[in-house]
Amino acid sequence: MSYFKFEVDGESKNTLTEREEKIIQNAILNLAAMTNALLIGKGVMLNPPDEGKLGITFAYPEAISAEQELEIQEALIKKLDTFFQMSELTLATTLKN
């Protein structure tokens, strides 16, 4: 089983309304699902982060290769950080183990 999670934090997080946090969390979920489908093509459980945080947790029932894991991690960080920049949000994505 492969497991890793991403957290999103930054200056903008302190000023987000509850509604904006939900919109961003749903965008994170959709970008994660799309990235997984395009790069890995295997089923994955995508779970929200701990209460009060923004991010996503990936849990693959079957192990994926180290190369695939690195590929999806780098791609999702790039996609999310680009999304935040285009949305003029001071947020950044980090990989948490």
N, C-alpha and C positions, 0 to 999 in steps of 0.2 A: 504494500500500500504506500502510495506517495502522498505526502501531506505538507502543505506550506501555506502561509498566510501573508497578506499584504495589509498594511495600515496606511491611512491617509491622515496627514496632520499639517498644520501650518497656521499662519496668522489669520487667514480668512475663516478658519473653523470657529473661532471665538465669536464671530459676528453673524453666523448662519442662523436663520430661523429653523424651527422644527420642520417646516414644510420644505425648505431648501435642502436640509440634511436628507430628507426622504427622497427628494428628486436626485440628489447626487448619489445616494446609496443605490437607487434603482439604475442609474447610469453605470455605476461600477459593476453591478450584477450583469447588466446586458453586455457591456464591453468584455467582461470576463468570459461569459458564455460564448460570445462570438469568437473571441481569440482562441478558446479551447477548441471549438468546432473547426476552425480554419487550420490550426497548427497540429493538434493532437488527434482529433476525430474519435476520441474515446469518451465514454461516459464519465462524468465527474460530479461529485456533490459540491455545490457551491453554497457556503453558509455565511451569514452575516457575522461581523466581528462581535467582540464583547460589547455589552451595553454602553452607550455613550461614545462609541468610536465609529469611525468610517473605515471601510475596507471590505475585504472578502477573504474567505478561507477556502482553499482547494483541497479536496480529499478524493483521490483516485482509488477505487476499490481494487484495481489491478495496478501493479507498479508500472511506471513509465521510465524510460531510460533517463540517465543523467543529462544527456544532450537535449532531450525533449523538455525536461524540467527547466533547464537553463534557458532554452528557447522561449518557452511560454512566460517565464518570469521576466526576462528582458523585454519581450514584446508588450506585456501588459503594463509594466512600469512606463514604457515609452508612450503607449496609447493613453493611459490615464493622465500622465503629466502633460501631454499635448492637449488633452481635453480641458484640463484646469487652466493652462495658459490661454487657450482660445476663449475660455469663459471669464478671463481676467480674475481668477481666483489664486490667492497665494497659498497653494496647497502642494504637497509633494507626496509621492508614494514610496514606501519603504517595505522591503521584504523582512518579515519577522520569522524566525525559526523557533 
